[in-house]
Every structure is written in structure tokens, then in C-alpha cells.
């Protein structure tokens, strides 16, 4: 497993959006956990999946439409390659394709790229978007529906993965305070 903390720190040093936003740290961590679960069954390259999780939305400049953010995320990964992580050329090409195409292309024949995309798409219900099965690998829908349901539940509940604090050293107190305030507003 890669030590993602230095990479996350480098991303957050230049991150244009609130790290607590819908495309921020909690989303990256859920995508990471989704991807790791899927990789066990798809055989995807775990290092590429891990790096995709933190880079794919790292260069967003808008919470709404931002069509070039994936390409910018891939380019930022290229800047940090050899400094904060190493990947051979073939694996880096997979990471680049995964980041650059995650919003535009429905599926990919490479299991690592598709696992990255599925990991991200399984977190769409965080923004109220229903997952389109045509944009997922058939095995994710048919054979791994347990992972799909698990991920969707976590996205809908805006689960804050423990790895954010444990592995990345980021305080989650602000998220927890927001969740309490939100539930109190709903109770009124």
C-alpha cells in the first residue's frame, strides 16, 4: 500500500475548493475504499487505484461543471511522479487515462481503469445522482452488487472514512460538527 499522506498534503496545499466539499477529501477516501474492495475481485492494479482516488478530482476549480478537471488532475499526478510516488510508464498511462476520462467515457476494457471509474461512480449518490449501470462494469452490477450497495449506502450517508484522520492526519471534527448540525435541523 502506498503512503498517500504526502500526496494528499501536496494536493491540499493547492486545492482550490473546500476540502470538506462534495468533491473533497471524504469523497477521495470513499473512492479509495470502494476501489480497494473492487480491486480484490477485478484484479486491478492497487497502486493505480489508490492514486486515482486522490488525483481524479484534485484539480477541480468548481463544485459544478468543470469538464477539464480530470485532465488537470492527471497532469498534476505527472508533476508529482518521481517526487512523491513512482509508477512505471505503463501503470502511469493507466492512471492518466483513468483521471482524464473519468467523466467522459462510460467504460474501458482495462480492468484497472474501469475499477477506478466504478469506484468513483459508486460514490455518486452523495450528490443525489442515481448510478447508471451502463456506466459500470457488468461484473460490478451483476456479481459484486454487495460492494455496489455498500458503497451507495456510504455515499448517501456521507460517511467520513476513518482513514482520513488515521492515515492522512486530517481532522474530521468540522465534518462531524456539520453532520450534527444538519441532523438537528432535520429534527426540527
Residue pairs with C-beta under 8 A, 6 or more apart in sequence:
1 46
1 50
2 47
2 50
2 51
2 85
4 32
4 50
4 51
4 54
4 167
4 168
5 167
5 168
5 169
6 84
7 51
7 54
7 55
7 80
7 84
7 85
8 25
8 28
8 54
8 168
8 170
9 168
10 80
10 84
11 54
11 55
11 58
11 76
12 19
12 25
12 170
14 76
15 24
15 58
16 59
16 60
16 61
17 23
17 24
17 60
17 61
17 62
17 63
18 24
19 25
19 170
20 26
20 174
20 175
20 178
21 63
22 63
22 126
22 127
23 57
23 60
23 63
24 57
25 164
25 168
25 170
26 158
26 159
26 160
26 161
26 164
26 175
27 57
27 123
27 126
28 53
28 54
28 56
28 57
28 58
29 53
29 160
29 161
29 163
29 164
29 168
30 123
30 126
30 151
30 154
30 155
30 159
30 161
31 52
31 53
31 56
31 119
31 120
31 123
32 49
32 50
32 53
32 54
32 119
32 161
32 163
33 154
33 161
33 163
34 118
34 119
34 120
34 122
34 123
34 147
34 151
35 44
35 49
35 50
35 52
35 53
35 115
35 116
35 118
35 119
36 46
36 49
36 50
37 147
37 150
37 151
38 44
38 49
38 115
38 118
38 119
38 140
38 144
38 147
39 45
39 46
39 49
39 115
41 139
41 143
41 144
41 147
42 111
42 112
42 114
42 115
42 137
42 139
43 111
44 111
44 112
44 114
44 115
44 116
45 91
45 94
45 112
47 85
47 87
47 91
48 87
48 91
48 94
48 95
48 98
48 112
48 116
49 112
49 115
49 116
49 119
51 77
51 85
51 87
51 95
52 95
52 98
52 99
52 102
52 116
52 119
52 120
53 116
53 119
55 73
55 74
55 76
55 77
55 95
55 99
56 70
56 73
56 98
56 99
56 102
56 116
56 120
57 69
57 73
58 73
58 76
59 69
59 72
59 73
59 75
59 76
60 66
60 69
61 69
67 103
69 103
70 99
70 100
70 101
70 102
70 103
70 104
71 99
71 100
73 99
73 100
74 95
74 96
74 99
74 100
77 92
77 95
77 96
77 99
78 92
78 96
81 87
81 92
87 95
94 110
94 112
94 113
97 108
97 110
97 113
98 108
98 112
98 113
98 116
98 117
101 108
101 113
101 117
102 116
102 117
102 120
105 117
106 134
106 135
107 114
107 117
107 135
107 136
107 137
108 114
108 117
111 137
114 137
115 137
117 135
118 136
118 137
118 140
119 151
121 131
121 132
121 135
121 136
122 131
122 136
122 140
122 147
122 148
122 151
122 152
122 155
123 151
123 154
123 155
124 130
124 131
124 155
125 131
125 152
125 155
125 156
126 155
126 156
126 158
131 148
131 152
133 141
136 148
140 147
140 148
141 148
158 179
160 172
160 175
160 176
160 179
164 170
164 172
165 171
165 172
